[in-house]
Amino acid sequence: MTGLPDTLPVVPAGPQGADGPSLWSWGDAMTWEEYEIMVRRTAEPFEGRFEQRFFNYVHPTRLQGHWPSHQVKPTEVRMAYTDWGDPDGPLVICVGGIANTARRWDYMALGLCDDFHVVCLDWPGRGMSGWMPTQGDYSIATNVEVLRQLITHLDYERASIIGSSLGGSSAIAFCAEHPGVIDKLILNDIGPYIPAERRRRRAQAVARHYIFRRPADLFRRLGASAKNEGPVTEDELLHNTYYQTQWSDGHGGRIYRHDPRALQAYAEEAQDSLTQWEEWAGIDMPVLVIHGMLSDALLPDTVDEMIAKPGVTAMHVPETGHTPALSDANQIHFLRSWLLGEGPESHFTSLNPPATPRHLFGAAPAPAPAKPAPVSGR
């Protein structure tokens, strides 16, 4: 089991104590020691509830066409995942976006693990997983093979997948390449079409090397990047900042916990729209599409075309863009019910809880006005 040092004390829930302002530093004056003490409280609900595990992914030669011929050989890369719930229960695999780590799923995994065996994967080059040998190895094809080997490693023949952003695109490709393996598919604000303009904009944001020399720098950057995720609580944001970054002595601050080449690979590939309609046509299992109603990645026309397919249900999330955090108890309840086959069977809206005040990350921004829906690009 991994986590923060046991010597860190627990601190009050916010900057204002019952007897008035805390003696802690805030804003630009906050220290990394104070930051880590605060993070300790956000990690407590998950302590003892999961195991940190690894498996050796073997990168096959068929995916090494860009390698020098004399170097081509099956190559092992250690993959990391968090393991929750009954190992004999129905398997649910959670895979995130291009810069996400497995710990981003903690809230949802905790809400599902009484009914399912929940496995949250660190993609290659993210979180605690190893880095791929070359930049060209970071691809959806690699992710599909990682998923196949993970399911084999876990000794399951079938599984369900919850895929957010890149995780959903990889899941669509997996379902098309390996029919009959996936029981149910949940796509978090992603579909068979992502417009090039949106992909290029995302690539510009992530394919940079950020050094956070103070907690305040981290709060500003990740608070802004979470502006579309709905009314996420400050605890959830704090929890995510810690596991999405790591301390670097060489930089004198925290940096993102991923291989920069993985995001450079995405930036190079993101110049064009991503189109997976052919793969989507062959998918034959129940699908729940989670649609952030302000999303610029999953467009309304794309949702309409997706739900025209039998067995596809839409969950609309208001005042939310790309992507819903899926850490709210209401959203987790709907996902759990759907996975258990308890409905709802028709399209529905999952209302958000009231936004909570933010002290560290600033005020939650007002939602942007909805834009006219462009064509789906089919």
C-alpha positions as CSV (number, residue, x, y, z in Angstrom):
1,M,0.0,0.0,0.0
2,T,1.3,3.4,-0.9
3,G,0.5,6.8,0.5
4,L,1.9,9.8,2.5
5,P,4.2,9.3,5.4
6,D,2.4,8.2,8.5
7,T,4.0,10.9,10.6
8,L,2.0,13.7,8.9
9,P,-0.8,14.9,11.2
10,V,-4.4,15.5,10.3
11,V,-5.5,19.1,10.0
12,P,-8.9,20.9,10.0
13,A,-11.0,20.8,6.9
14,G,-10.4,24.4,5.8
15,P,-8.5,27.6,6.2
16,Q,-11.0,29.0,8.8
17,G,-11.1,27.1,12.1
18,A,-14.0,27.2,14.6
19,D,-12.2,29.9,16.6
20,G,-11.3,32.1,13.7
21,P,-8.6,32.2,11.1
22,S,-6.1,29.4,11.1
23,L,-2.4,30.1,11.9
24,W,-1.5,28.3,8.6
25,S,0.1,30.2,5.7
26,W,-2.2,30.7,2.7
27,G,-1.9,32.0,-0.8
28,D,1.6,32.6,-2.1
29,A,3.0,32.1,1.5
30,M,1.9,28.5,1.8
31,T,4.8,26.0,2.1
32,W,5.1,22.5,0.6
33,E,5.2,21.1,4.2
34,E,1.8,22.7,4.9
35,Y,0.5,21.4,1.5
36,E,1.4,17.8,2.3
37,I,-0.2,18.0,5.7
38,M,-3.4,19.1,4.1
39,V,-3.3,16.4,1.5
40,R,-3.0,13.8,4.3
41,R,-6.6,14.6,5.3
42,T,-7.9,14.0,1.7
43,A,-6.2,10.7,1.5
44,E,-7.6,9.3,4.8
45,P,-11.0,8.0,3.4
46,F,-9.1,5.7,1.0
47,E,-6.5,4.3,3.4
48,G,-6.7,0.5,3.7
49,R,-9.4,0.3,0.9
50,F,-7.2,-0.6,-2.0
51,E,-3.9,-2.2,-2.9
52,Q,-1.2,-0.7,-5.2
53,R,-0.3,-3.4,-7.7
54,F,1.8,-3.8,-10.8
55,F,2.1,-6.1,-13.8
56,N,4.7,-6.5,-16.6
57,Y,3.3,-5.4,-19.9
58,V,5.1,-6.9,-22.9
59,H,5.2,-4.4,-25.8
60,P,4.8,-6.6,-28.9
61,T,7.0,-6.3,-31.9
62,R,4.0,-5.6,-34.1
63,L,3.7,-2.2,-32.4
64,Q,7.4,-1.4,-32.9
65,G,7.4,-0.6,-36.7
66,H,9.0,2.8,-36.0
67,W,11.9,1.2,-34.1
68,P,15.3,0.6,-35.7
69,S,15.2,-3.0,-37.0
70,H,18.1,-4.2,-34.9
71,Q,16.3,-3.1,-31.6
72,V,12.9,-4.7,-32.3
73,K,12.1,-7.3,-29.6
74,P,9.3,-7.9,-27.1
75,T,10.0,-5.3,-24.4
76,E,8.7,-5.3,-20.8
77,V,7.3,-2.1,-19.2
78,R,5.9,-2.2,-15.6
79,M,2.3,-1.0,-15.4
80,A,0.7,0.2,-12.2
81,Y,-2.9,0.0,-11.0
82,T,-5.0,0.4,-7.9
83,D,-7.0,-2.7,-6.9
84,W,-10.3,-2.2,-5.0
85,G,-13.1,-4.5,-3.8
86,D,-13.7,-8.3,-4.1
87,P,-11.2,-9.9,-6.4
88,D,-13.9,-12.5,-7.4
89,G,-16.5,-9.8,-8.1
90,P,-17.4,-8.5,-11.6
91,L,-14.4,-6.6,-13.0
92,V,-14.7,-2.8,-13.8
93,I,-11.6,-1.2,-15.3
94,C,-11.3,2.6,-15.1
95,V,-9.0,4.4,-17.5
96,G,-8.5,8.2,-17.6
97,G,-7.4,11.0,-19.9
98,I,-4.0,11.9,-21.4
99,A,-2.7,13.4,-18.2
100,N,-4.7,11.5,-15.6
101,T,-3.4,9.0,-13.0
102,A,-5.2,6.1,-11.4
103,R,-5.7,7.9,-8.2
104,R,-8.0,10.4,-9.9
105,W,-10.6,7.6,-9.7
106,D,-10.4,7.1,-5.9
107,Y,-13.8,8.6,-5.1
108,M,-15.6,6.6,-7.7
109,A,-13.7,3.4,-7.0
110,L,-14.6,3.7,-3.3
111,G,-18.3,4.1,-4.3
112,L,-18.2,1.0,-6.5
113,C,-16.0,-1.4,-4.7
114,D,-18.7,-3.0,-2.5
115,D,-20.3,-4.4,-5.6
116,F,-17.4,-4.7,-8.0
117,H,-13.7,-5.6,-8.4
118,V,-12.5,-2.1,-9.5
119,V,-9.1,-1.7,-11.1
120,C,-7.9,1.8,-12.0
121,L,-5.0,1.8,-14.4
122,D,-2.1,4.2,-14.9
123,W,-1.6,4.5,-18.6
124,P,2.0,3.9,-19.8
125,G,4.1,6.9,-18.9
126,R,1.6,8.2,-16.3
127,G,1.4,8.0,-12.6
128,M,3.4,5.0,-11.3
129,S,3.6,3.1,-14.6
130,G,6.8,2.8,-16.4
131,W,7.7,4.9,-19.5
132,M,7.6,3.5,-23.0
133,P,10.9,3.1,-24.9
134,T,10.1,5.7,-27.5
135,Q,7.7,8.6,-28.1
136,G,6.1,6.7,-30.9
137,D,5.0,3.9,-28.5
138,Y,2.4,6.2,-26.9
139,S,-0.7,5.4,-29.0
140,I,-4.2,4.2,-28.8
141,A,-2.9,0.9,-30.3
142,T,-0.6,0.5,-27.3
143,N,-3.4,1.3,-24.9
144,V,-5.6,-1.4,-26.5
145,E,-2.8,-4.0,-26.0
146,V,-2.2,-2.8,-22.4
147,L,-5.9,-3.3,-21.6
148,R,-5.8,-6.8,-23.2
149,Q,-2.8,-7.9,-21.2
150,L,-4.3,-6.3,-18.0
151,I,-7.5,-8.4,-18.3
152,T,-5.4,-11.5,-18.9
153,H,-3.2,-10.7,-15.9
154,L,-6.2,-10.3,-13.7
155,D,-7.4,-13.8,-14.9
156,Y,-10.8,-12.5,-16.2
157,E,-12.4,-13.4,-19.5
158,R,-14.8,-10.4,-19.4
159,A,-14.9,-7.0,-17.9
160,S,-16.7,-3.6,-18.0
161,I,-14.8,-0.4,-18.8
162,I,-15.2,3.2,-17.6
163,G,-13.2,5.4,-20.0
164,S,-12.7,9.1,-19.6
165,S,-11.5,11.1,-22.6
166,L,-8.5,9.2,-24.0
167,G,-9.6,6.3,-21.9
168,G,-12.9,6.2,-23.7
169,S,-11.3,6.5,-27.1
170,S,-9.0,3.6,-26.2
171,A,-12.0,1.6,-24.9
172,I,-13.9,2.1,-28.2
173,A,-10.9,0.8,-30.1
174,F,-10.5,-2.1,-27.7
175,C,-14.2,-3.1,-28.1
176,A,-13.9,-3.1,-31.8
177,E,-10.6,-5.1,-31.8
178,H,-11.7,-7.6,-29.1
179,P,-15.5,-8.2,-29.5
180,G,-17.2,-10.2,-26.8
181,V,-14.8,-9.2,-24.0
182,I,-16.5,-6.1,-22.6
183,D,-19.9,-6.5,-20.9
184,K,-20.7,-2.8,-20.4
185,L,-19.0,0.4,-21.5
186,I,-19.2,3.8,-19.9
187,L,-17.8,6.7,-22.0
188,N,-17.1,9.8,-19.9
189,D,-17.7,12.8,-22.3
190,I,-16.1,11.1,-25.3
191,G,-17.5,9.6,-28.5
192,P,-16.4,8.4,-31.9
193,Y,-15.7,12.0,-33.1
194,I,-13.5,14.7,-31.5
195,P,-13.0,17.9,-33.6
196,A,-9.4,18.8,-34.6
197,E,-9.7,22.3,-33.2
198,R,-10.5,21.0,-29.8
199,R,-7.7,18.4,-29.9
200,R,-5.1,21.0,-30.9
201,R,-6.2,23.3,-28.2
202,R,-5.9,20.5,-25.6
203,A,-2.5,19.6,-27.0
204,Q,-1.2,23.1,-26.6
205,A,-2.3,23.1,-22.9
206,V,-0.7,19.8,-21.9
207,A,2.4,19.5,-24.1
208,R,4.4,21.9,-21.9
209,H,6.7,21.3,-19.0
210,Y,5.4,22.9,-15.9
211,I,7.4,23.4,-12.7
212,F,5.3,24.4,-9.7
213,R,7.7,26.0,-7.2
214,R,5.0,27.0,-4.7
215,P,1.7,25.4,-3.8
216,A,-0.1,28.5,-5.0
217,D,1.3,28.0,-8.5
218,L,-0.1,24.4,-8.5
219,F,-3.5,25.6,-7.3
220,R,-3.7,28.2,-10.0
221,R,-2.8,25.9,-12.8
222,L,-4.8,22.8,-11.8
223,G,-7.7,24.9,-10.6
224,A,-8.0,26.5,-14.0
225,S,-7.7,23.1,-15.8
226,A,-10.6,21.8,-13.6
227,K,-12.9,24.6,-14.5
228,N,-15.1,22.4,-16.7
229,E,-15.4,19.4,-14.4
230,G,-18.5,20.7,-12.6
231,P,-18.8,21.7,-8.9
232,V,-15.8,19.6,-7.7
233,T,-15.0,20.1,-4.0
234,E,-11.7,21.6,-2.8
235,D,-10.8,18.4,-1.1
236,E,-11.1,16.5,-4.5
237,L,-9.0,19.1,-6.3
238,L,-6.3,19.0,-3.6
239,H,-6.3,15.2,-3.7
240,N,-5.9,15.2,-7.5
241,T,-3.1,17.8,-7.5
242,Y,-1.0,15.6,-5.2
243,Y,-1.3,12.4,-7.2
244,Q,-1.1,14.1,-10.6
245,T,2.2,15.6,-9.6
246,Q,5.4,14.6,-7.9
247,W,8.3,16.3,-6.1
248,S,11.5,16.9,-8.1
249,D,14.7,17.8,-6.3
250,G,16.2,18.8,-9.6
251,H,13.5,21.4,-10.3
252,G,13.0,22.5,-6.7
253,G,9.2,22.0,-6.9
254,R,6.5,19.7,-8.1
255,I,6.1,18.5,-11.7
256,Y,3.5,16.5,-13.5
257,R,3.7,12.7,-12.9
258,H,4.1,11.7,-16.5
259,D,6.5,11.2,-19.3
260,P,6.6,14.5,-21.3
261,R,7.0,12.4,-24.5
262,A,3.5,10.9,-24.0
263,L,2.0,14.3,-24.3
264,Q,4.3,15.3,-27.1
265,A,3.1,12.2,-29.0
266,Y,-0.5,13.3,-28.4
267,A,0.3,16.9,-29.6
268,E,1.7,15.5,-32.9
269,E,-1.2,13.2,-33.5
270,A,-3.9,15.8,-32.5
271,Q,-3.6,17.9,-35.6
272,D,-6.5,16.1,-37.1
273,S,-10.0,15.1,-35.9
274,L,-10.3,11.7,-34.2
275,T,-12.9,9.6,-36.0
276,Q,-13.9,6.2,-34.8
277,W,-17.3,5.7,-36.4
278,E,-16.3,2.5,-38.1
279,E,-15.2,1.0,-34.7
280,W,-18.4,2.4,-33.1
281,A,-20.6,0.7,-35.7
282,G,-19.2,-2.7,-34.6
283,I,-19.7,-2.2,-30.8
284,D,-22.4,-4.5,-29.5
285,M,-22.9,-4.1,-25.7
286,P,-24.8,-1.7,-23.4
287,V,-23.2,1.8,-23.5
288,L,-23.7,4.7,-21.1
289,V,-22.6,8.0,-22.6
290,I,-21.9,10.7,-20.0
291,H,-22.3,14.1,-21.7
292,G,-21.0,17.3,-20.1
293,M,-23.5,19.7,-21.6
294,L,-20.9,22.4,-22.1
295,S,-18.4,20.1,-23.6
296,D,-16.4,21.1,-26.7
297,A,-15.1,17.5,-27.1
298,L,-18.4,15.6,-27.2
299,L,-20.7,17.6,-29.4
300,P,-24.5,17.5,-29.2
301,D,-24.7,16.1,-32.8
302,T,-22.3,13.3,-31.9
303,V,-24.4,12.4,-28.8
304,D,-27.5,12.3,-31.0
305,E,-25.9,10.0,-33.4
306,M,-24.5,7.8,-30.6
307,I,-27.9,7.4,-28.9
308,A,-29.5,6.4,-32.1
309,K,-27.7,3.1,-31.7
310,P,-29.7,0.5,-29.8
311,G,-28.5,-0.1,-26.2
312,V,-26.9,3.3,-25.8
313,T,-28.1,5.6,-22.9
314,A,-27.1,9.2,-22.3
315,M,-26.5,10.8,-18.9
316,H,-26.4,14.6,-19.3
317,V,-24.5,16.6,-16.8
318,P,-25.4,20.3,-16.7
319,E,-23.0,23.2,-16.2
320,T,-20.1,20.9,-16.9
321,G,-17.7,20.6,-19.9
322,H,-15.0,18.1,-20.7
323,T,-14.9,16.1,-18.5
324,P,-17.2,15.4,-15.5
325,A,-15.0,14.5,-12.5
326,L,-17.3,11.5,-11.5
327,S,-16.5,12.1,-7.9
328,D,-19.9,13.4,-6.8
329,A,-22.1,10.9,-4.9
330,N,-25.1,11.4,-7.1
331,Q,-23.1,10.7,-10.3
332,I,-21.5,7.6,-8.7
333,H,-25.0,6.3,-7.6
334,F,-26.2,6.5,-11.2
335,L,-23.1,4.7,-12.6
336,R,-23.3,2.0,-9.9
337,S,-27.1,1.4,-10.6
338,W,-26.5,1.3,-14.4
339,L,-23.6,-1.2,-14.0
340,L,-25.8,-3.4,-11.8
341,G,-28.5,-3.4,-14.4
342,E,-30.9,-1.4,-12.2
343,G,-31.5,1.4,-14.7
344,P,-32.2,4.0,-15.7
345,E,-32.8,2.6,-19.2
346,S,-33.8,5.9,-20.8
347,H,-31.7,9.1,-21.2
348,F,-31.6,11.3,-18.1
349,T,-29.9,14.3,-16.4
350,S,-27.7,14.0,-13.3
351,L,-28.2,17.2,-11.4
352,N,-25.1,18.7,-9.7
353,P,-24.9,19.5,-6.0
354,P,-24.5,23.2,-5.0
355,A,-20.9,24.5,-5.7
356,T,-18.8,24.6,-2.5
357,P,-16.6,27.6,-1.6
358,R,-13.0,27.5,-2.8
359,H,-10.2,29.0,-0.7
360,L,-7.1,27.5,-2.2
361,F,-8.2,27.2,-5.8
362,G,-10.1,30.5,-6.1
363,A,-13.8,30.9,-6.7
364,A,-15.4,28.3,-9.0
365,P,-15.8,30.1,-12.4
366,A,-19.2,30.7,-13.8
367,P,-20.1,28.2,-16.6
368,A,-19.4,29.5,-20.1
369,P,-22.5,30.0,-22.3
370,A,-23.4,27.1,-24.5
371,K,-22.2,27.5,-28.1
372,P,-24.2,26.5,-31.2
373,A,-23.5,22.9,-32.0
374,P,-21.3,22.4,-35.0
375,V,-21.7,19.4,-37.3
376,S,-20.4,16.1,-36.1
377,G,-17.9,15.6,-38.9
378,R,-19.4,12.2,-39.8
